[in-house]
């Protein structure tokens, strides 16, 4: 399928710590690990720049992954420079073989390094194999289903496909409270330029910044 898949219906599905770690620019195996060949960005050092390290999807409160259940997505990412420049966009699809992505929301890390994001949604009726996507990007003017293919040099996009329970495998679910949409952060503006200390990243940042010199660094255009 081009991405990790759990082929048996279960309570959860997990890439584990090694299957999607890093990006196509460094240590990721079988890149780009997306169902539709969405590409990663061209730049990045492992555990230095942006990457998705793992994705897990599980049924909330121990429920199986089945239509009507609330699914919890847990994504571990490595952030370059915290909330001012990095953003994780979450999506799901009801058909992993012909994905049409539904946006859930966007989170931003609080600090450089490893961060775990959590998003929830109700699993819809659809194909026996469904999927979730995380698009982890540097800057950008808003959420994107595939930042790397759109020219974001530091982006990492990964999918996880899973099999939903059907028929006799399904269980009667307790009443579920509808999950709240993931909070969406505002895209950064030119005021962020002064926080960027790298010349290449400065020039790449949303078309808002330019590198002046070593003394003045990154400034707004």
N, C-alpha and C positions, 0 to 999 in steps of 0.2 A: 504493500500500500504506500510505500515511501516514507512511512512514519511508524513508530512503535504502536503495537496493537495488542490488546488482550482478547484472545479469540474465544474465551469461555466466560459466560455471565458469572458475576461474582459480586461481593460486597464492595470491592475496590479494584482499581487498576493503577499501576505505578511504574514509571520508567526506571526507578532505582537511581542510584547516585552516579552511574557511569555512562548510561546509554546515550544521553543527549548533552552531556556536559560540554562546555565550551561552544565554539562556533566553527563554521566552515573555514575561518581564517586561522584556526589553531588546532585544537585537539578533538573536536567533535567527530565521532565515527558515523559513517553512513549519512553525511550531510546531504540535503539540508534538514532531513527529518520533518518534512511537511507533506501533506496529502496531495497538494497541488503544485509541487515544486517551487513554492515561494522561496526565494533565495535569502541567505544571510548577507550582511554587509561585508565589504572587502577587507576591513581593517580589524585589528584587535589582538591583544596578547592575552593568554589564558590567566584568569584570576588577576587581571590588571584592568581590562576593559569589560564592557557589558557582555554578559552571557546568561543563558538559562541553564541551570544546573540539574533540575529535575522537575517533573510534573506528576501529580497524583490526583486521581478523581475517586471519590468515595461517596457512598450513600450516607446522608445525614442521619444521625442517631442509630447507626447500625443497619439501616435499611439497605436492601440490595439495589443495584443500579437497574432501575426499571422505570417505565413511563409513569409519571405522576410523583415519583420520589424526588426529593431535593438532593441534588448533587453538590458536593463541596469540592472545589478545585483548590489544590495547594501547589503553589509554584515557588521554587527556590531559585533566586536570581543572584547574580553578582553585579553590583552597581558600581559605576565608575566614580561618580562624584555626588551621589545623594540626590535630594529632592529638587535641586535647581535645574537638572538637565536630563534625568533618566525617568522613563515612564514604561509601565507594563500594561498593555491592552489585553483584555480577556474576551474570548469569543467561544461560541459552541455551534455545532451543526447537528441536525437530526439525521444526516446521511453522510457517513464517512467516505462512501464511494463517489459521491457527487456533492461535495461540500458547498453549501451556501451559508456563509458565516453570519451569526447573530451576535451583535455587540453586547457585552455585559457591563463594561466599565473600565476605568483606568486607575491604577494606583501608582504612587511614587515612593521610592525608598526614603527613609529618614537619614541614612548615612551611607558612606561608601562601604563596600563589602557585601557579605551575604545577607539577604533579606528574604523572608517568607511572606508571600501574599496569599490571601484566601478570598475566593469569590464563590457565590452560590447561585444556582438556578434550578428550575423545575425541569426534569427530563421530559421532553415532549414525546408524543407518539411519532413514530418514524421508522427508519431502517433498523434492522437488528444490530447494525454497527454504527455507532454515533461517535462524536469526537469533540475534543476541546482544543483550543489554540491559545498560546501566549505569544504576544508580539512585544519584545522588549527592545526599546529604541532610545536613541540619543536625541533629545529635543524633538523637533517636529511641531507642526502647527495644530495637531489634533490626533485623535486615535486613528490607527491604520491597521488594516488586516495583514499588510505585508510591507513593512518599511524598507527592508533590504532591497527588494526588487524595485522600489520607488526611488532608490538612490541614496538611502541612509547608510553611510559607510560603517556604522557601528552597531547596526541592528542585529538581533538574533530572534528568529521565529521558529517555534517548535509546536508540533501537534501530538496528541495522544488519543488514539482510537480505542474504544472499548465496546464490548458486547452487552446489550441490555437483556434482562430477563424477559421471557415471553411465556405465555401459556401456563402450563403446570408449574413452571419455575417461579412464577410471580407469587408474591405474598400480599395479603391484605394490609394496606398501609394505615397507620394511625393518622388521625387528622393532622395535616401539616400546615404550619404557618407559612404563607408565601414568603420566599426569601426577598430581602430588600435589595434593590439594585446596588451594585458596588459604587461607592462614591467616585466621582470623576474629578480629577484635578484640572486646574486651568493650565493651558500651555504657557511656557515661559515667554517673556518678552525681552526687549533689548536691554533692560536693566540687569539681566543675567550675565551679559558679556563680561563685566568686570570680574566675575567669579571664575572665569575660564583661563587657565594658565598655559594651555597648550596651543601653539600656533595653528596646527592642522585642525584641531577641534574648533577653534575660534572661527576659522574661515568656513567650517562646515555647519555652523550653528544657525539653522533656520533662515539663512540669508539676512540676518539682523546684525551680525558682528563683522569686524575686520581687525586684523593684527596690525598695530601701529609700529611698535618696536619693542625691544627687550625692556625698556624702562617703563613705558606706558602700557604694554601688554595688549590685551583684548579690549576693544572699545566698540561702542555702538556705531553703526554706519551713519 
